């Protein structure tokens, strides 16, 4: 039984990896398609920002609903449904021919973008606290690799197969395939199954959602700082995702090949940073409850420094720009897996989807307006000014919020372990 569980959990990781890889390809390649789509519809930077903000706003509004559903019903079935929605809405986005229709259908793609809390909490019930950072790091490799695949599809494949609409048909179809894989091969797990206090129990109590425990999420001081860093921390990611390729092309004078050969290595380094961050977080967490927070704070501080140095590099110094972007890519993702693991280090299993969804709701409530804010600043000044201002200010704020969490994580983590131990004794 244990061997079957151990084998099956890695099958789940593989399926979820491809779900995230292809979903992120579909979601993020629109940044590489900015010039093509903007020329097709004849739109400005501000209108382009509105397109991307629409999907983020829809995702933000739906996070609490997805979180509630995941804590009440079978997460595997809901994830299969989310994958189906991804495929269907991407097809609709490719079909429309007017800017108004494109704006509405692009916003509809945000429905499935808020489905990740169920994936992460299901993984938390397959893997214990000391392994979660590494597993989340493996899964999050899919995000930058998906970005790279999307860039290749946008810059190289789309022109050969009829334009940006054709690649949307491809990625939408893959969403339907992944939906079937999740439906047939991913099994749900009892909530809390992987907690160390229940490790040797053949049978365990089913923990059900309760509003009392949901309210406790907001009483944990560590979660306050997680919420605050989340609000600020997603701004840079949205700015880079939706505007960086246009910045390279329009303001730094890069052609399609130069963009690809510059950004491909940067994205691969970024991908490795997710796993490195998760592994470092697990390593540090085994020694102190503050470990994940320390790794995260170093990541955002150094990311801000090297992004500033990259963006202020003279246009003709392409090698210097490339080096600073590679250094930025090393540190940018260090906090990602650790933030998710930290949420589960302080919250009980039956409300973890709600906790994660609440964090995403708060971070996206601000970040949903990042693309349109970037577009406004870019139209008033330049893309360089918009990227530099938003990225450095946001990451510096995150650093100070992480410092706050360092002083609260010990108590909140200890309280959870005591609560789990009490539950184990009562079984």
C-alpha positions in Angstrom: 0.0 0.0 0.0 2.8 2.4 0.9 4.7 1.6 -2.3 1.6 2.1 -4.3 1.0 5.5 -2.6 4.6 6.5 -3.2 4.5 5.5 -6.8 1.1 7.1 -7.4 2.1 10.4 -5.9 4.9 10.9 -8.4 2.5 10.1 -11.2 0.3 12.9 -9.8 3.4 15.2 -9.8 4.1 14.4 -13.4 0.5 15.1 -14.5 0.4 18.3 -12.5 3.7 19.4 -14.0 2.4 19.1 -17.5 -0.9 20.8 -16.5 1.2 23.7 -15.2 3.6 23.7 -18.1 1.0 23.8 -20.8 -1.4 26.1 -18.9 1.4 28.6 -18.2 2.4 28.3 -21.9 -1.1 29.3 -22.9 -1.4 32.0 -20.2 2.1 33.6 -20.6 2.8 33.5 -24.3 0.4 36.5 -24.8 3.3 38.7 -23.6 5.4 37.5 -26.6 2.4 38.2 -28.9 1.9 41.8 -27.8 3.2 43.3 -31.0 1.3 40.9 -33.3 -2.0 41.3 -31.5 -1.7 45.0 -30.9 -1.0 45.5 -34.7 -3.9 43.2 -35.6 -6.4 45.2 -33.5 -4.6 48.6 -33.6 -4.4 49.2 -29.9 -2.2 51.2 -27.5 -0.1 50.1 -24.5 -3.0 51.2 -22.2 -5.5 49.1 -24.1 -3.1 46.2 -24.0 -2.8 46.6 -20.3 -6.6 46.5 -20.0 -6.7 43.2 -21.9 -4.3 41.6 -19.4 -5.9 43.2 -16.4 -9.3 41.8 -17.4 -8.1 38.2 -17.0 -6.4 39.0 -13.7 -9.5 40.7 -12.3 -11.7 37.7 -13.2 -9.1 35.3 -11.6 -9.0 37.5 -8.5 -12.8 37.5 -8.0 -12.9 33.7 -8.4 -10.1 32.8 -6.0 -12.5 32.7 -2.9 -14.9 30.5 -4.8 -12.3 28.1 -6.0 -10.9 28.0 -2.4 -14.3 27.2 -0.9 -15.0 24.5 -3.5 -11.6 22.8 -3.0 -12.0 22.6 0.8 -15.5 21.1 0.3 -15.3 18.8 -2.7 -13.0 16.4 -4.6 -10.0 18.5 -5.7 -9.0 16.2 -8.5 -12.4 16.5 -10.2 -12.4 20.3 -9.8 -8.9 20.5 -11.4 -10.1 18.4 -14.3 -13.0 20.9 -14.8 -10.5 23.8 -14.6 -8.4 22.3 -17.3 -11.5 21.9 -19.5 -12.4 25.5 -19.0 -8.9 26.5 -19.9 -9.2 24.7 -23.3 -12.7 26.1 -24.0 -11.9 29.7 -23.2 -8.7 29.7 -25.2 -10.5 28.5 -28.2 -13.1 31.3 -27.8 -10.3 33.8 -27.5 -8.9 32.7 -30.9 -12.2 32.7 -32.7 -13.3 36.4 -32.1 -12.5 39.0 -34.6 -13.2 42.3 -32.8 -11.2 44.0 -30.1 -14.3 44.1 -27.8 -14.8 40.3 -28.3 -11.1 39.7 -27.7 -11.2 41.8 -24.5 -14.2 39.8 -23.1 -12.9 36.3 -24.1 -9.4 37.1 -22.8 -11.0 38.0 -19.5 -12.8 34.7 -19.4 -9.5 32.9 -19.5 -9.0 34.1 -15.9 -11.6 31.6 -14.7 -9.1 28.7 -14.6 -6.2 30.9 -13.7 -7.4 30.9 -10.1 -7.6 27.1 -9.8 -4.1 26.5 -8.4 -4.9 26.4 -4.7 -6.5 22.9 -5.1 -3.4 21.6 -6.9 -1.0 22.8 -4.2 -3.2 21.5 -1.3 -3.6 18.1 -2.9 0.2 17.9 -3.2 0.5 18.9 0.5 -1.6 15.7 1.3 0.8 13.5 -0.7 4.1 15.0 0.7 5.0 16.0 4.2 6.4 19.4 5.3 10.1 18.5 4.8 9.6 17.7 1.2 6.9 20.2 0.1 9.4 23.0 -0.9 11.3 20.7 -3.3 8.1 19.3 -4.9 6.6 22.8 -5.3 9.9 23.9 -6.7 9.7 21.0 -9.3 6.1 22.0 -10.2 7.0 25.6 -10.5 9.8 24.8 -13.0 6.8 24.6 -15.3 6.1 28.3 -15.1 9.3 29.7 -16.7 9.6 26.7 -19.0 6.0 27.4 -20.1 7.0 31.0 -20.7 9.9 29.8 -22.9 7.7 27.4 -24.8 5.2 30.2 -25.3 7.9 32.5 -26.5 9.0 29.9 -29.1 5.4 29.4 -30.2 4.9 33.1 -30.5 8.1 34.2 -32.2 8.9 31.1 -34.4 5.8 28.8 -34.7 3.0 31.4 -35.0 4.4 33.1 -38.2 4.7 29.6 -39.9 1.2 28.3 -39.1 -1.0 31.3 -39.7 -0.5 33.7 -36.8 -1.3 34.0 -33.1 -4.8 32.5 -33.4 -3.4 29.1 -34.6 -1.2 28.7 -31.5 -4.2 29.5 -29.3 -6.1 26.6 -31.0 -3.1 24.3 -30.2 -2.8 25.2 -26.5 -6.6 25.2 -26.0 -6.8 21.7 -27.4 -4.0 20.5 -25.0 -6.1 21.8 -22.1 -8.8 19.4 -23.0 -6.2 16.5 -23.2 -4.9 17.4 -19.7 -8.4 17.5 -18.3 -8.9 13.9 -19.3 -5.6 12.8 -17.8 -6.4 14.5 -14.4 -9.9 13.0 -14.4 -8.8 9.4 -15.0 -5.4 9.3 -13.2 -5.3 11.7 -10.3 -6.8 10.4 -7.0 -7.9 12.6 -4.1 -6.2 12.1 -0.7 -7.6 12.6 2.8 -6.9 16.1 4.0 -3.9 16.1 6.4 -2.8 12.6 5.4 0.9 13.7 5.0 1.2 15.6 8.3 4.0 13.9 10.4 1.6 13.4 13.3 -0.5 11.0 11.2 2.4 9.3 9.4 2.0 5.8 10.8 -1.8 5.8 11.0 -3.6 3.2 8.7 -6.9 5.0 9.2 -7.4 8.6 10.1 -10.3 11.0 10.8 -11.7 13.0 7.8 -11.1 16.7 8.5 -13.9 18.8 7.1 -14.0 22.5 6.4 -15.2 24.7 9.3 -15.8 28.4 9.4 -14.2 28.6 12.8 -10.9 27.3 11.4 -11.2 29.5 8.3 -11.4 32.6 10.7 -8.3 31.4 12.4 -6.3 31.9 9.1 -6.7 35.7 9.6 -5.7 35.6 13.2 -2.2 34.2 12.4 0.3 37.1 12.2 2.5 35.3 9.8 -0.4 35.2 7.3 -0.7 39.0 7.6 2.8 39.4 6.3 2.2 36.6 3.7 -0.8 38.6 2.4 1.2 41.9 2.3 4.1 40.5 0.4 1.8 38.7 -1.9 0.0 42.0 -2.7 3.3 43.7 -3.6 5.2 40.7 -5.0 3.1 39.9 -8.0 3.4 43.4 -9.5 6.9 42.7 -11.0 5.9 39.3 -12.4 2.9 40.8 -14.2 4.9 43.7 -15.5 7.7 41.4 -16.8 5.2 38.9 -18.3 3.1 41.3 -20.3 5.6 44.1 -21.2 9.2 42.9 -21.2 9.3 41.6 -24.7 7.9 44.8 -26.1 10.5 46.7 -24.0 13.3 44.6 -25.6 11.9 45.2 -29.1 10.8 48.8 -28.9 13.2 50.4 -26.5 16.4 48.2 -26.5 16.2 47.5 -30.3 16.2 43.7 -30.2 14.8 41.7 -33.1 12.9 38.4 -32.7 16.1 36.3 -32.8 17.9 38.5 -30.4 15.0 38.4 -27.9 14.9 34.6 -28.1 18.7 34.1 -27.7 18.8 36.6 -24.8 15.8 35.5 -22.9 15.9 31.7 -23.4 19.0 31.3 -21.1 17.5 33.8 -18.7 14.3 31.8 -18.5 16.1 28.5 -18.0 18.1 30.0 -15.1 14.8 31.3 -13.7 13.4 27.8 -13.9 16.2 26.3 -11.9 15.7 29.0 -9.3 12.2 27.6 -8.4 13.7 24.2 -7.4 16.8 25.8 -5.8 14.6 28.1 -3.8 12.3 25.2 -2.6 15.3 23.0 -1.8 17.1 25.8 0.1 13.8 26.5 1.9 13.4 22.9 3.0 17.1 22.7 4.1 16.8 25.9 6.2 13.3 24.9 7.5 14.7 21.7 9.0 17.0 23.9 11.1 14.7 26.7 12.0 11.1 27.6 11.3 12.4 30.9 10.0 14.3 29.1 7.2 11.8 29.6 4.4 11.3 33.3 5.2 15.1 34.0 5.3 15.5 32.4 1.8 12.6 34.4 0.5 13.9 37.7 1.9 17.3 37.2 0.2 15.6 36.4 -3.1 13.5 39.6 -3.3 16.3 41.9 -2.1 18.9 40.6 -4.6 16.3 40.4 -7.4 15.5 44.1 -6.9 19.2 45.0 -7.0 20.1 43.1 -10.2 16.9 44.2 -12.0 17.8 47.8 -11.3 21.3 47.2 -12.7 20.0 45.5 -15.8 17.4 48.1 -16.7 19.8 51.0 -16.2 22.5 49.3 -18.4 23.3 51.4 -21.5 21.5 50.1 -24.7 24.8 49.3 -26.5 26.1 47.1 -23.6 24.1 44.0 -24.5 26.5 41.6 -22.8 26.3 43.5 -19.5 22.5 43.6 -19.7 22.4 39.8 -20.3 24.6 39.1 -17.3 22.5 41.3 -15.0 19.3 39.6 -16.3 20.8 36.2 -15.6 21.6 37.3 -12.0 18.1 38.7 -11.6 16.7 35.3 -12.8 18.7 33.4 -10.1 17.1 35.3 -7.2 13.6 36.2 -8.6 11.9 32.8 -7.9 13.6 31.9 -4.6 10.5 32.9 -2.6 7.8 31.3 -4.7 7.7 27.7 -3.4 8.6 28.9 0.1 5.6 31.2 0.4 3.2 28.3 -0.5 4.9 26.0 1.9 4.8 28.6 4.6 1.0 29.0 4.3 0.7 25.2 4.9 3.2 25.4 7.8 0.8 27.6 9.8 -2.7 26.5 8.7 -4.8 23.3 9.3 -5.3 20.9 6.4 -9.1 21.4 6.0 -8.8 25.1 5.2 -5.6 25.3 3.3 -7.2 25.8 -0.1 -9.1 28.7 1.5 -5.9 30.1 3.0 -4.1 29.8 -0.3 -7.0 31.3 -2.3 -7.2 34.2 0.2 -3.5 34.9 -0.3 -3.9 34.8 -4.1 -7.1 37.0 -3.9 -5.2 39.7 -1.9 -2.1 39.6 -4.1 -4.2 39.7 -7.3 -6.5 42.4 -6.0 -3.6 44.8 -6.5 -1.6 43.0 -9.2 -4.7 42.8 -11.4 -4.1 46.5 -12.1 -0.4 46.1 -12.7 -0.7 45.7 -16.5 -2.9 48.8 -16.9 -0.7 50.8 -14.5 2.4 49.8 -16.4 0.7 50.7 -19.7 -0.3 54.2 -18.4 3.3 54.9 -17.1 4.7 53.6 -20.3 2.5 55.8 -22.4 3.4 58.8 -20.2 7.1 58.1 -19.9 8.6 54.9 -21.2 8.5 51.1 -20.7 11.9 51.3 -19.0 10.6 53.7 -16.4 7.5 51.6 -15.8 9.4 48.3 -15.4 12.2 49.9 -13.2 9.8 51.7 -10.9 7.3 49.0 -10.3 9.8 46.1 -9.9 12.2 47.7 -7.5 9.6 49.4 -5.3 7.5 46.2 -5.1 10.5 43.9 -4.2 11.8 46.2 -1.6 8.4 46.3 0.1 8.4 42.5 0.0 11.8 42.4 1.8 10.4 44.5 4.7 7.3 42.3 4.9 9.4 39.2 5.1 11.4 40.8 8.0 8.1 41.0 9.8 7.2 37.4 9.3 10.6 36.3 10.8 9.3 37.5 14.2 5.9 35.6 13.9 6.6 32.3 12.2 8.0 30.4 15.2 4.8 30.8 17.2 2.4 30.2 14.4 4.2 27.1 13.2 4.5 25.7 16.7 0.8 26.2 17.3 0.0 24.2 14.2 2.2 21.3 15.2 0.6 21.3 18.7 -2.9 21.2 17.2 -2.0 18.3 14.9 -0.5 16.4 17.9 -3.7 16.9 19.8 -5.7 15.6 16.9 -3.5 12.5 16.6 -3.9 11.7 20.3 -7.7 11.8 20.0 -7.9 9.3 17.1 
